[in-house]
Amino acid sequence: MSRRLTFVSGLSALCLWVATTMPAKAIIISRTASFLYPCNGTNQTVAISFGSLPGLATLQIVGASLSLFANPGGVQFVTLSTNDGQNNIALAQLGQNVNLTTTMFSGIARDFSAAPGNTESATVPILTTGGGVAAFSVIGNCTGGAGTPPVQGTVIVWFLFAP
């Protein structure tokens, strides 16, 4: 119950933020992918790519969710991060005995060192390839031995588009 409440609360906060701070023409799209890695006591890296995005562009990420739907009990950590070669930034992280986390970035931040009213982006940038692909990494570790089932999960990333 609390995992669903956390997810719904995060999603509600995202919707409220969009309704109150974004220009009328801004839209948010999401991409979802699943991952799997063995539970063998060593760090594992899983590459995730989202396509059908604008090519050679810097996209803004406003949120990310990381959840495990198969946790054999030995998960030490799981981290979702950008992997575009320049901005390798952690977006969400799970620790021991946690199966869901959602991170929302505010989108707009006040720049107090500049002129009054000046705002800066408080999103996470990611660069796409010429083919419109954004690359991410899931890195995790799970202690276990022979016969321990793999760790399985899902990531969701929300992108901001403001034409």
Sequence and secondary structure as in RCSB ss.txt:
>XXXX:A:sequence
MSRRLTFVSGLSALCLWVATTMPAKAIIISRTASFLYPCNGTNQTVAISFGSLPGLATLQIVGASLSLFANPGGV
QFVTLSTNDGQNNIALAQLGQNVNLTTTMFSGIARDFSAAPGNTESATVPILTTGGGVAAFSVIGNCTGGAGTPP
VQGTVIVWFLFAP
>XXXX:A:secstr
 HHHHHHHHHHHHHHHHHHHHS TT EEEEEEEEEEE  SSS EEEEEEE SS TT EEEEEEEEEEEEE  S E
EEEEEEE SSS   EEEEE TT  EEEEE  EEEE TTSSTT EEEESEEEE  TTS EEEEEEEEE   TT   
EEEEEEEEEEE  
